[in-house]
Amino acid sequence: MHPSKINKTLIQQLIDAEQMTPAGFEAIEVAKQNNSWSILDEVEELILPVDLTQALASTPNSDTFFDQLSGSDKRNLLQWLVLAKQMKHVKNGSEKLLNLQIKN
C-alpha cells in the first residue's frame, strides 16, 4: 500500500462515514508501521530528493528539461525513483538475510 494524497482523502472519508472495515484499519496501521503510508508524501509535494537535485545540477540542461515537465510527469518520475530506492533496500536486506542463513 502506497496511498497517494487523493487516496488518503478517500480513506479519511470512509473513516468519517464509519465505512472502513477492520481489515482496512489493519492495512492502514501496517502501512504506517512500515513507512509505506508516508513514502509518497514528498512526491505529492514535488519535493526533489537531494541526490536528484545534485544530478540535475551536475548534468547540463537536465534541470531545464525537468522544470519543463508537467506536474503529473514530475510526480510519476519522482514516484518511480522513490519506489525504486525502496525496492533496492528491500533487495539488499533480503540478500543480507540470505547470506546470514547460508553462513549458519
N, C-alpha and C positions, 0 to 999 in steps of 0.2 A: 504494500500500500504506500503510494507516494501522492497523497492528495494535493491537488492544486488549490489555489485560493478560492476558485469557484466551487470546487467540491467541498471544501471546508465550510463554505457558506451553506451549501445544501445539507451537509451533515448537521450543522447547527440548527437549521430549520426543522430537520427530523427530530432532533433532541427537544427543541422548543415545543413541537407539536406532540411530544411524547409518543413518537412512532419509531424511535430507534429500538432495535431488538437487543437482547442481551449479547448476542453474537457480534452485533455492530459495535456495542460498547467495548467488548473484549478486543476486537480488531483495532479500535482506536487506541486502547491502552497499550497494546503490543507495539503499535506504530510509534507511540510516544516514547516507549522504553528503548526502542532500537534506533531512534532518530529519523526513521523514515517519515514521521509526521511532519517534521520541520525542514527536511533536507531541501525542499524546493522553495522555501521562503525567500531566500536571496535571489533565486532565479526569477520569481514572480516580480521582484522589485528591480530586476535587471541590474543587479549588483555583480560586477565582474570579479571573479577570483583574482588574487594577486598574481598568480602565475600567468593567467591570460592577459592581464594588464601589461605585465612585463614583456610577454611575447609580442603583443600588438605594438608596443613602444619600440621594440628592437627590430621589427620587420617593416621595411619601407612600404608605405601605402596601406598596410593592413588595417591600421586604426581608421583610416578614411573609409575603407571598404566596410568595416564592421559598423561604423557610425551610420552608413547609408542603408543598412538593413532595416527592414520593418521591425516593429516591436515583437511581433509574433515569431519572426525568423530569429531574432536575437534570443528570445526566450527558448525556442527549440534548440538552438545551438548550446546555450548555457545548460539547459536540462540534460542534453546528451553528455556534455562534459562532466557535470556533477555525478550523473549516474554511472558513467564510465569509470570515474575515480572510485566510486563506491564499489563497483564490481572488481576493480583491481585490488582493493583492500580485502575484499571477501576471498578472492583467489589467493592472494598472498597468505592470508590467515589459514585457508584450507591447506595450502601447500606446507606451511609450518606445522600444522597439526598432523598431517600425513607423515612428515619427516620424523616427528616425535614418536608416532606409532611404529614406524619402521625401526627406529633405534631401540625401542623397547621390545 
